[in-house]
Amino acid sequence: MTNVADLLHPARPALLDLADRPELRETAQDWRQRVDIHTAKTDDRPADALLIRPDAHIAWAATLDEPADSATPPLREALSAWFGTP
């Protein structure tokens, strides 16, 4: 299991997939040189996935069970806005 403190220790942005959403991880692959991609499990997940800035603020979140067609475009927009074009 991923420890959130360990995930943020390198001061790099991270996509934290809490619901095993391969389409969200695939979307983030274009930014893999700048954004770490992790999968984790929790009993009480607040969202399906979180894009976490290096300062630990949430830049984007996929709501629970949000369909891919409504989650993927905003993720791509957030990645571009915060971390540049892929």
N, C-alpha and C positions, 0 to 999 in steps of 0.2 A: 504494500500500500504506500502511496506517495504521501510524504509528510509535507504539508504546505510550506512550512518554514524552510525545509530543504529545497523545495521547488523555487522559492524566491531568493534564496541565498546568493546565487550568482548575479543578481540584479539584471536579469534578462526577462523580457516578456514571455508569457506562457499561455498556451491554450490548454485548459484543464477539462478533459472530456470525462464527465461523471456518469454517462449513460451509454457508453460504448457506441458512439455515433461515428462510424467510419467516414461518412460523407463530410462531416465537419473537420475531421482530421485531414482528409484529402484536400479540402479547400485551403487549409493552412499550410500545406506542403510547399506552396510557392514561396512562403516566407520562412521556411525552416532554417535558413542561415541566420535569421534575426529573431525568430520566435521558437521557443522550446514547446514541444507537443507531448502532453502526458495524458495517460488514462488512469483513472482512479475510481475506487468504489467507496460508497458511503451508504449507511442505512437510511439517512434522511437527507437526500440531496436537495439543495435549494434551486437547482437549475440542471438542465442537461449538460451544459458546457459553459465555461467562463473564459473570457480572454482577459488576462491579468497583466496590467502594466508593470514595469519594473518597480514602481513606487507602491505596489500592492493595491492600487485602485482597479476596479472592474471597468474595463473599456467596453465590454459587450457581454451579453448573456443570452443563451437559448433557454426559453422557458421549458418547463416540464412537458415532454412529449410534443414539442413544437415540430411541425412538419418541415422536412428538409427544404422544400421550395420557399418557405418563409424564413428559415434560419440561415441558409447559406449566403444569399445576397447581402444581408446586413453584416455577416461575419466578414465577408470579403471587403465591404466598405470600411469597417472598423480597422481591419488589418492595414488597408491602404492609408487610411487617415492617420493612424498612429505610427505606423512603421514603414511607410513609403510604398512605392510600387514594387511588385515582386521582381 
